[in-house]
Amino acid sequence: MNFINIPLSIAFDKSPVIEREGGDIEMSIDNILDLIIFTPKGSFDADPEFGFEYWNHEFSNINVREFNNNYLGLMSGVSKGDNISRKQCEESIRESILTYEPRLQQPEVKVELEESTSKYQVGNKRPKYEMHVVITGAIDIGLGISRQYEKRVSFMVEPIVCKISI
């Protein structure tokens, strides 16, 4: 069976034509998960619940140890309203998957933030942190038979580090 991959593209020849690239179910699910992970929750007008909550907190003060251990502002002295924990990130992605990608059954999400070891840089600045997202689950391939699915996504993030004056 062939599944449609997104995003769709429009070819302008004599009249606009939607070009649809086909692929297997894993590729189709990969594309939806990429959209979920890289869309800030609330930015899609047709459905404000679509997306990943982290992007709404991207430039808040995040302490790596607090984030990975689900502490909210206990060590950095930052208010909880400006911070997000690993558990909240995992739940945000998981809820979006359950709502928008029903082909992936029993999804589990693991998120971890770590200091970047990447040599990539823009100008003379290197990213401070890398976020790793691992999504696992099962895909029903028919006749009640499931196969395991796993997707790994890593991307650079740069929370603002502010100086707190006393």
N, C-alpha and C positions, 0 to 999 in steps of 0.2 A: 504494500500500500504506500502511496506517495502522500506526504504531508506538505502543506504550504509553509515556507519559511518567511519570516518577517525580518526586517521591514520590507514592505512592498516598494517597488520603484515604478515610476511613471516614465514611459518612453514617449517622446514627442516627435512623431514622424509627421504624418499629415494630420492626424488627430491623436489626442492623448490615449495611450494604451497602458493598462496596468500590467507590468511584467511580474510574474510570480515564479519564484525559484522553488522547485520541489526538493524534497529531501526525506530522510527517514524520521521516525517519531522522536528519536533522541535529539536530532538537530532542531526540530521544531520546538521541543521543550527547552533546549538550551537557549534559543532565541527569546522565548517568553521570560525565562528566568533572568536573562541579561536585562531585558526591559524592566522587570520588577526591581532588580538590584540597583540599576543606574537611573531610576526615575524617583525624584523626591516625592514623598507622600504629600498629596494635596496639590501637586502641580498639573495634574491631568484634569481639566475642567469637567469632562464627561463623567468622571468617577474619582472624586477626591481621595478615596481610600486606596487607590492603586499606588503601589510604589513602596519605597524603603524609607523608614523614619529617620535613619541616620543622617541623610542629607540635610534635614532641617536643623541639625545640630553640628554640622560639619566644622564650623569655625568657632565652636565653643571650647572652653578650656577642658581638655581631656587628659587625665593622668592615666598612662598605660596600665599601671598596676591596679588602679581603681576600676578601670573599664573591664579588664579581664577577670577581676574578682567580684564584680557587681557592686562595688561600693560607689555611692554617689556623693561626691564632694566632701567626703570625710577627711581626706588627706590634703587636698589642695585648697580648702577654704572657699570653694566656689559654691554658689547656691545650686540646689538640686534642679531647679527649673532650667538651667543652662546646660545641663549635663545629660548624658544618656549612657546606659550600661550595656554590657555585652548581652545580657539576658533580654533587654528591651529590643536590641537589634535583631537577635535571633527570633523573637516572637513576631516582630514586624514582618520579617521576610516569610516566616512560616505561615502567618495569617494570610498574607498576600498569595502565597502558593496555594493554600487550601481554597481560596476564593477564586483565583484566576487561572489556575493550572490543575484542573481536576484529573488530568491523565497521570499525574505524578501522585501515587498513593503513599500514605504514611510518610510524609516528608519529615526529615530531621535536618536541622540547621545548626551549624557550629560557626561561630564568628570569633576571630582573635585579632587583636591589634598588637603589633610589635614594632620596635624601632627598625627603621629601614636600613638594610645593608646594600641597597641598590646604588650603583655607580651613576645612575641616570641623574642629570641635573639640568635645570633651566637657568641659563646665565651662570652665575656663581653659586646658585642655591640648589641644595639637594633636598628631596622630601625627607621629612622627619619620621613618618610612620607608614607602615604597610598594613592594610586590612586584608585578612584572608577569610573567605567564606567557603564553607564546604556544605553542599546540599546532597543528601542521600535520600533514597526512596525506592519505590518499585513501580514498574510500568507493566500494566496488564497487556499482554500480547495476544490475548484471545484464549478461549476455552478454559478460562480460569488459571492460566499459567502466567506467572509474573517473572520479570527479570530485574535484577538490581540495576539501579541508576546512580551515578555520582557525577557531580559537577563541582569543579574547583574554580574559584574566581579570586584573583588578588589584584589590588589596586592601591595606589599611593594616596595618602591623605595627609593633610597638614593642618592639624588644629592650631589655633593661635595660642601662643604662650604669652601670658601677660605678666607684667611685673606688678606685684602687689606691694604698695608702699604702706608702711606702718606709721 
